[in-house]
């Protein structure tokens, strides 16, 4: 079993510090399981980015690339544009209508 990124008690403390609601034990377990999966995936994607750049050291930029790839973050305009390039003609037209509707209402 791979090493976990953190302990369940740390997750519980974090959650308690960020909500006034009670936290079920199953919720902590679910959070922990998914946090480990996300962390492992980001680590693997970071490694791929470093290797693709010809390095054997993961650097902050590799982590940023990995987080964007894993979370689908669109805060990175280059990533967003790459996603838009993948759209077919109909989806591009639909997006254009959505953008125009947003412009008209704002």
C-alpha positions in Angstrom: 0.0 0.0 0.0 1.5 3.4 -0.9 2.2 5.9 1.8 -0.6 8.2 2.6 -0.2 12.0 2.2 -1.6 12.6 5.7 -3.3 11.1 8.8 -7.0 10.9 9.3 -6.7 13.0 12.5 -5.0 15.8 10.4 -8.0 15.8 8.0 -10.4 15.8 10.8 -8.7 18.8 12.5 -8.6 20.6 9.1 -12.2 20.0 8.5 -13.2 21.1 12.0 -11.2 24.3 11.6 -13.1 25.1 8.3 -16.7 24.3 9.2 -19.1 24.6 12.1 -20.9 21.4 11.2 -20.2 18.0 12.7 -18.1 15.7 10.6 -19.0 12.0 10.2 -16.2 9.4 10.4 -17.2 8.1 7.0 -16.7 11.6 5.6 -13.2 11.8 7.0 -12.4 8.4 5.4 -13.9 9.5 2.0 -11.9 12.7 2.1 -8.7 10.8 3.0 -9.1 8.2 0.3 -9.7 10.8 -2.4 -6.9 13.1 -1.1 -4.5 10.2 -1.5 -5.7 9.5 -5.0 -5.4 13.1 -6.0 -2.0 13.6 -4.4 -0.6 10.4 -6.1 -2.0 11.5 -9.5 -0.5 15.0 -9.2 2.8 13.4 -8.2 2.7 11.1 -11.3 1.8 14.0 -13.6 4.5 16.1 -12.1 7.0 13.4 -12.8 5.8 13.1 -16.4 6.2 16.9 -16.9 9.7 16.9 -15.4 10.8 14.0 -17.6 9.2 15.6 -20.7 11.4 18.6 -20.0 14.5 16.4 -19.7 14.9 16.8 -16.0 15.2 14.4 -13.1 13.9 16.9 -10.6 10.2 17.9 -10.1 10.0 21.7 -10.1 7.1 24.0 -9.1 6.1 24.5 -12.7 5.7 20.7 -13.1 3.4 20.7 -10.1 1.4 23.5 -11.6 1.1 21.7 -14.9 0.0 18.5 -13.0 -2.6 20.3 -10.9 -4.1 21.9 -14.0 -4.1 18.5 -15.8 -5.7 16.7 -12.8 -8.2 19.3 -11.7 -9.1 20.6 -15.1 -8.5 24.1 -13.8 -9.3 26.8 -16.3 -7.6 29.6 -14.5 -4.6 28.9 -16.7 -5.4 30.6 -20.0 -3.1 28.3 -22.0 -4.8 25.3 -20.6 -8.2 26.8 -21.3 -7.2 27.5 -24.9 -6.0 23.9 -25.4 -9.4 22.7 -24.2 -11.2 25.0 -26.6 -9.1 23.8 -29.5 -10.4 20.3 -28.8 -14.0 21.3 -29.5 -15.8 20.3 -32.7 -17.6 22.9 -34.9 -21.0 22.4 -33.2 -19.6 22.7 -29.7 -17.6 25.8 -30.7 -20.8 27.3 -32.1 -22.7 26.4 -28.9 -20.0 28.0 -26.9 -20.1 31.1 -29.0 -23.9 31.5 -28.4 -23.3 31.0 -24.6 -20.6 33.7 -24.6 -22.8 36.1 -26.6 -25.7 35.5 -24.2 -23.5 36.2 -21.2 -22.2 39.4 -22.9 -25.8 40.5 -23.6 -26.9 40.0 -20.0 -23.8 41.5 -18.3 
